[in-house]
Amino acid sequence: MKAITCGFPIHTRLPSYLEPVTFWDAYTVDLVRPDQTMEQVYLGIFGYLPAVFKFLLRLRNRIVSVFGLSGPTAAELHQIEIKSNYRVGEKIALFTLLESAQDEIIAGGDAKHLDFRVSVLRHRQGGRTHVIVTTVVKTHNLFGRCYLFLIKPFHRYGVKRLMSDASAAGRI
């Protein structure tokens, strides 16, 4: 099943983060395995990066390192650690776990140019269960706004692809 664009989920805890928001988007896909833990759903999406994504992230890291920014190392991209349990403050896939609840995980990161949060929310409605991945970004300066402008097309494609791949593979 393909992930599709959706509206901002009213059940998310994201509004308490990053006010005012510079950018947000949200995508949804039905869950084939709705009784998984939220960690399993999150990792089913973000724990499996296609080779092209790993290449693009390594390229991104080389480019932004000139500006003093960092990102996941090549080793972290090659082998994403998947554990059975996560605590707030630990890395979960490539981001830092900020909040974990029965039906939502919020992860993200803060930098001098922008802060971002990613919500993975399980929502049950009308006999169906789906997951909504929402990203919110708050930029801090001109560099952050330029970076966001350049990265948005890759982000949009990437999130939809990761969700669609996870669904098709039966991971979520």
N, C-alpha and C positions, 0 to 999 in steps of 0.2 A: 504494500500500500504506500502511496506517495504522501508525503507531508504537504500540507497546504497552509497558506497564510490565514491567520485568524485575528480577531480583535484582542485587545488587552484583557486578560482573564481577571474577572472581578474577585475571584477567590484567592489570588496570590497575595503573599506578604510583601511583595516588591514595593508598593507605594511608600513604605517606610524608609526606603533606601534612595539615596542620590537625588534628592529634590534640589533644584529643578532638573528634570531629565532633558538631555540634549537630543537623544535618539532612543527609540525602542522599536522592537518588532517581536512578533509572536507567530509560532507555527504549531500545528497540531497533526496528530496521526492517531488512529485507533490503536489500542493496546491489544495484542494477541494474548498476552500473559498478564492480565490485570491484577493478579494476586501476588506479584513480586514485591519485594521491599523497594523503597524509593532508591536506595543505593544501587540495587540491581537494575532498575530502570535507567537511572542516571548513567551508570557504567555501560549498560547496553548501548547507549547512544554515544557517549564521549570516550569510552574505553577502547574503541576500535577505529583507528584512523587509517583511511586508505593511503597507499604509498604516495599518491599525488599530493595529499594534504600534508604529509610529513615533509615532502620536498618543498612545498610552498611555505610552510612554517620555518624551515631552515633558511630559506631564501629571505623571508621576512626578518628573521633574527639577524642575518648578516647586514641587511640594509639599515635597520633601526639601531644597530649597535654603534653606528657612526654618530648617532644622536644621543648616545648614552643610555639607551633602553635595552632591556634584556627580555628574554623569553625562555621557553623550555629548551633544555639542552638537547643535543642530538640523541644522547642516550635516553633521556626521558621520552622523547618522541618515538624512539625505536621500540621501547618496552615500557608501556604504561603499566604501572603497578596497580594490580587489582587485589584488594584485601576484603576480608569478610566484614570488617567493622571500621567505621571512620568516626573521628571526633572533630568537633568544631575547631578550626585552626589548622587542620591537616590538609594536605593535597588530596583531592579526589579527582583522578585523571589529571588534567593539566591546570586546574584551578584550585583555589583554597575554599574549603567548606566553611560557610558562614552560618548556616542554619539548616537543621534537619528536623523534619516533622513527618508525621505518618503519611501525608499525601504531597509533600513538597520538599525539595532540596533547593537551597540558594547557595550558589558558589560565586566566586568572582575574584577581583583583584583591584588594587589601587596603585596608581603611578603618578608621576608628576604631570603627565599630559592628559590623562583621563582615568576615570574609575568606571568599572563595569560590574554588573551583576547578571547572573544567569539563573533563572528559575526553571526547574523541571517539576511540573505540577501534574498530578494525576487527578482527573475529574470524571466523575460518574454522572451520567445524565441520560434519562430515557432508556435504560437498559444497556447502554453502551458505556465503555470506559475508554478514555483517550488520555494522551499526554500532551501537554502544552509546554513548549520551550519558549520562554520569553527572555529577551536580552534588553537590558537598559544600560545606557551609557551617559555619563556626565563628563563633558570636556572641561579642562581647566585653562586652556590657553590656545593660541593660534595653532601651535603645533598639533595639539590634540584634535582640533577641528579639521585640520588638513589630513591628519592620519585617519580619522574617522571617515572622511570623504573618500579617501583612497581604498580603505579596507571594506567599506559597506558591501560592494558587489560580491566580494569573496566571502564575506560573512554570511550574506543571505543565501548564496548558493551552498555554502558549506553546511550550515545548520540543516537546511532542507535535505541535503544529501545524506548527512549523518543519521537523521531521523528516518528517512526512507530506507536506507540500508539496514538499519537496526530492525525495522519492521519486517522487511523482506527476509532477513536472516532468522527471524523468529526470536531475536534476543529480547524484545520488549512486548 
